[in-house]
Amino acid sequence: YLLFAVLVGLVTALLGPRTGDGASAMMGLLGIPLAVLWIFWAIQRAHDLDRSGWQVLLMLIPVLGAIWGFIWLFGRGTPHANRYGPPPPPNPLGVKILGMVLPAIFVIGIVAAIALPAYSDYTKRAQAAQSAAAK
């Protein structure tokens, strides 16, 4: 997903705000490999829950798909080996730390996106008021 985000950023930077000259088609082409990866990950998750990979198709049904997706997202996998193989190994400490740090980085990014333009506007107004007071 991060690689996809970087590719989308690069394509957007190269093509700019133009939309009629293939930028949408390029974004769609970049989304195909990501969609394939998501399907493979969903099949792996289905196997972790001891279900057939074909049940991934249930996620295409509008309301049922959302409910099914939440069940898969928060459901516990089988704690023992099932017909698809042994359970996955537990997450190492680095993955657990990263799982705790990433939401904080997300929140800091949103706060920075809001605060930096506001601070820039504030400094411009303060300089304008200071120069008006000096005259």
C-alpha angles and dihedrals in degrees: 000000000000090000089051091050091051091049092050090049092051093048091048091050092049098044097034122199093327113126106171099062103069101288091122091048090050091051090049091051090050090051095057096074090046091052090050091051091049090052091051091048091049090052090050090051090049089054090048088057090048092248132127118267088232088073087076085081088068088071089069091068105095107233099013090050092059092049091046090048092054091048089053093044097052101025120108117243122234108285092216136046113291133187090285096055142273122331116270116265118261118269115267121238093262092059091049092050091047089050089056097042100047096067089051090051089050092053092045089052092053092047091049092049089055100037101045097059090043091051091047090052090047093053091049092051091045092052091047091050091046093051091046090052092049092056 
